[in-house]
Amino acid sequence: MNQSDLKRPKIKWIEISSKKYGGFIYRQQARQALSKEFDVELVSCEPKHLKRFKYLKMLEAFFYVFKLKGESDIWIRDYFPALMMRTKKTKGKNIVMIHHIDVSGLPFLSRPCFYILTKILYRNLKKADAVIIRSEIWRRYFKDKGYKNVYKIYGGFDLAKFEILEQDVEDFKKQNGLEGKPIIYIGNCQKAKGVVQTYDVLKDLDAYLVTTGQKDVEIPALHFDLNYGDYLKLLKASSVVVTMSKFKEGWCRTAHEAMLLKTPVIGSGTGGMQELLEGGKQIICKDFNGLKEEVKILLENPEEMAKMGERGYNFVKDFTSERFDQEWVNTIKKIIN
C-alpha cells in the first residue's frame, strides 16, 4: 500500500444479502464507483447457518449487524442493517440507502411485523447523517417526513451493453422457441411483481408470456433462467414489457432496461416507477382489469409501439453509468465534509 492509499477515506458498506435483484445491483455499482476514490470494504452479514429458513435467517443477519463495531469515515447500510444501527459502536458517519418502503407486497401475516420494523427504521433514520434514495418521488417522501440530509442518486447504465444486433435477437428467439407471435415479458417471477394477476388477465392473448429470475411463484408462463446478455435480448425481442408491481418500487430496473432497448412498457407506476414511466411517456395502468385492453391496443398499433420505444429511449439514455459514478462520488464527498 502506498502513501496515497493511506489517505483515502474509508467506507464500510454493510450487506445482508447477495441476491442479484435490482437493489443489490444498484449498491454493487455504487461500491465500484466509490472504490475509485475511496477505500471501500464490503461488510457481509449474510446468514450462514439459517439461510434455508425464511424468517430465522433474518434473525441471524440481525445478530451479525448488531455485533458490528469499529471505526470508518462512512458506514453505509440499507433497510435491514439500518434496523440495528448502533452509532456509538460503528463510529463515523452513517448513511442509509433506501430503495423503497412498502409492506403491501408482503405476505399478509408478516405485514404487522414489518410495520413495526418500519417504525424502528424511521426512528433510526433520525440518527443517520444522510439518507440516499433513487427517485424524486422518494426524495420528497422523506423530506416531507422531516428528514434533512436526503440525497437523490438515479441508477446508471452502461449504454454499450444495450447495443444489440437484430440478428442476435432473431437467433435468440429461434434458440428458445419464441418465433411466430408476439412476446410479452411480464417480469421477474415474483408474486409481489404482479406476475400472477398479469398472467391471469393476459393468458388468452395469442402471445408468448415470459418470466425470468428466481421463481417465487408457479404460473404457466414460459420461464427462462438467463444470463444478463440473453436477458437483454429477451427484452429487445419483446413486443411489450409489463411491470405491474404491487408494491411501491424504488424505481424499476426492468422498465428502465426495456426503455433503453426501445421496447414499450406498460406498468403499474407504483412508487418511483411513476416518475420513470411518466418521464418516458410510457403507459401507466393502475388496475389489472384494464391491462388486457391496454396490451391489445398496443399490439394492434405497431406505429405507436415504435413511437413509445423512441420516447422511452430519449428519456432514459441520459442515465449513464458515468453520471451515476460521479454523483455517488460527489455525494459522499459532501457528506464527509
N, C-alpha and C positions, 0 to 999 in steps of 0.2 A: 504493500500500500504506500503510495507516495504522499507527500505533504498536502497536496491539494485535496486528496480524498478525505483526509482527516478533518478538513474544514467544512465538508459538505454537511448541511443539516440532515438530521436523521428522522426518518419516518417509519413507524411501525404500523402495519396495516393488518387488522385482525379479521380473519375469515373463519366461519364455522362450516362452510360447505363449498365443495369444488364442482358442483353440478353445473354443466355448461349451459345455463339458461342466460337470458338477456342481461340480468343484473350482474351475474358473475363476469360475463364477457366485458361489460362496461368497466367494472372495477379492475379487471385484469389489464385492460388497455390503459386505464389511468395509472396503474403502477408502472407499466412500461414507459409511459410518458414522463413520469416523475423521476424515474431512475436515471434519466439523462442529466439531471442537475441535483438530485438528492440521493442520499443513501437510504434505499427503500428495503425494508425487511418484511416479508410475509410471515405473519404470526398465525399459524394454523391451530385452531381449536376444534377441528373437525372430530366428531366422535370416532373412537377406535374400537370400543368393545361392545357398544349397544346400538350400532348403526343399523341393525336389522329390525329394531323395534321403533315404530313410528314416533312415539312420544318420549320414550325413555332416552332415546338418543339426544333429544334436546336438553334433557337434564344433565347428561354427560357434557355436552358442549357448554352449558351454562357454568358447570363446575370448573372447566378449564379457563373460561373467561374470568370467572370470579377469582381464580388464583393468580391471575396476571399481576405483575408488579415490575417496577423498573422505571428508567427514565428514557425519554426520547423527545426530540424537539416537537414532534407531532405524533399523535395516535389517531388512526382513522378506523372507524367501525361502522357497520350498518345496523339495521333494526335490532336483530337479536343480540349481538355483542353490546349494543348501547343499553340494553336492559340491565346489564351488570357493570355499568360504568362507575368505577371507583377512582375518582380523580386524585385522591390522596395516595393511592397505590401506583397508579400509572401517571407519573409526574411528567408534565409537559402540556402542550395544548391539545385539547381533544376535539376532533371533528367527527360529526355523524353524517354519513352518506345515506340519504333516504331515497329509495326508488318510488315507493308508493305506500299508502296506509289505507287498508280496506279489509274488513273481515267478511264481507258479503260473499266472497267466493270460496270461503272455507266451509268444511262440514258443519252442519247446524249445531251439533253437540259441542264442538270446540270453540264456537264463537264467544261464549261468555268468558272463557279463559283468555282468549286473545283480546277481548275488550279490556280486561283488567291489565294485561300486559301493555297495551297501547297507552293506557293511563300512566303506567310507570314510565314508558318511553317519553311522554310529553313532560313529565316531571324531570327526567334526567336531561332532556334537551336544554333545560334552563341552566344546567351546569356546563354545557358544551360551549366551546369558544366559537364554533361555527357549525352551520348546517349546510350541506351541499345537496342540491336536488337537480332534476333533469329536464324540467319544463317550466314555462312561465306560470301555468296553472298551479303547480305545486309550490312555486315560489310565493305566489300570492296567498295560498292557503296557510303557509307557515307565518308569513308576515302578518296576516290578519289575526293569527293566534298570539301575536305579540313578540315573536322571536325576532331578534335584531339582525344578527350576522347570518343572513341567508343568501347563499350564492347559487346561481343557476349555471350549470355547465351541460350543454346539449351533447348527446352522443356524437361520435365521429366515425367515419367510414373511409376505408382505402378504396377510392373510386376505381382503381385499376382492376380490382377483383370483380367488378361488375361489367367489365368489357367482355361479354360472352358472344361468341360467334353463333350465327343462326344454324350452321351445320352441326355444331356441338349440341345445340338444343334438339335438333331433329334426331341425332344419334341417341341422345338420352331418352327421348320418347320411344324410339324403336326398341332400345335395350330393355325398357321397363314396361312394355306393352301399353303405352299411353297414346297410341295413334288413333285417328279416325273420329274423334269427338272432343269437345272442349274439356279442359282440365280446370277444376275448381279446387284450389288449395284452401282448406278450411282450418289450417293452423296446427300448432303443437297439440298432440293428443292428450289434452288435459281437460277435465270437466270444467274447471274454472275459466278456461279459454272459450267456453261455449260450444265445444265441438259436438256434444250430444244433441242439443237443440238444433244446431246448424245442420247436422246430418239429417235429422228428422224432417226438417222443412224442405231440404233440397234433394232428398233421396229419389224423388220421382223425375228429376231432370235427366235428360239424355246427355250425361256428362260424367267424367271421372271425378269422384270426390276423394280427395287425398289428404292424409295427415302425415306428420313426421314426428321425430323425437321419441322420448321415453313414453310408453303407453301407460297412461294413468287410468284409462277407462276403455272398455271394449265396445267398439262400434263397427258396423260392417263396411266402413270406408276402406279404401286402399291405404295401406300404411307402409312407409319406407323408412329405413334407418340409413341415412345418407351422410357422407362427409360434407364439409361446408361447400366445396365446389359443386358437387352434384345437387345439393340443396338449392343453390342459386340457379342452377339450370332448371330445376323444377319450377321455381318462382318465375323465371323467364318464360318457360313453356306454358304457364298457366294463363288462361283467358282472364281470370279474375282471382284475386286473393281476398278471402273473407276472414276478418279478425273480429269476431263477436265476443270479446272478453266480457265476463260477467262482473269482474272487479275493476276498480279504478287503476288503470295502468299508470306506470311512471312515464311512459312514452309509448312505444310499441315497436320493438326492433323488427318484427316480421313485416309490418306495414311499411316501415321505412325502407327495408331492403327491397320489397316489391316495387316501391315507387322509384328507387334507383334503377330498377330494371325496366321501367316504363310499363309495368303491369298495373292495371287499375285496381283500386282497393275499395271494398265495402266493409265498414267496421262499426262497432257499437259506439265508438267515440268516448269511451269511459276514461276519466282521468286525463292524463297528459296526451292520450291518443286523440282527444278532441282537437288540440292545438295542431297536431301533425296533419290530421285529415282535413281540417279547415284550411290550413296553410297551403296544402297541396290541392285543394279543391276536389277532394275525393267524396265518396258518398257516406254519410253517417246514417245508420239505420238503428234506431234505439229499440225497436220492437221486433222480435223474431217473427211475429205474424206477417210483417211486411217484407221480410228478407227475400223470399222466393220471387216475389214480383220485381224487386229491385234487380236481382240477378238476371231474371228472364229479359227484362227490358234492356239491360246492358249487353247481354249475349246477342240480342237481336239487332244491335246497333254498333257495328264494327267501327264506324267513324267516331262515335262518341267514346268508345273504348280507347282508340288511338289518341284522341284529344285529352282524355283523362290521364293517360300514360305520360304525355308530354307535360301536362300541368303538374303532375306529381313530381316528375323528374326535375323540372325547373325550380321547384321549391326545395327539394332535399339535396340537390347537388352541391350546395354550399356548406353542408355539414361534413366537412372533410376531417380526416384524421389529423392533419396538420393543425387545423384550427382547434380541435379538441385538445391536442397535446399542449399547445401554447396556453390555452385557457386554464388548464389544470396547473401548469407551472406558475402562471401569473397569480392565480387564486391562492395557492399555497404560500407564495412569497408575501402576499398581502396579509395573510393570517399570521405568518411568523413575525412579520414586522409590526 
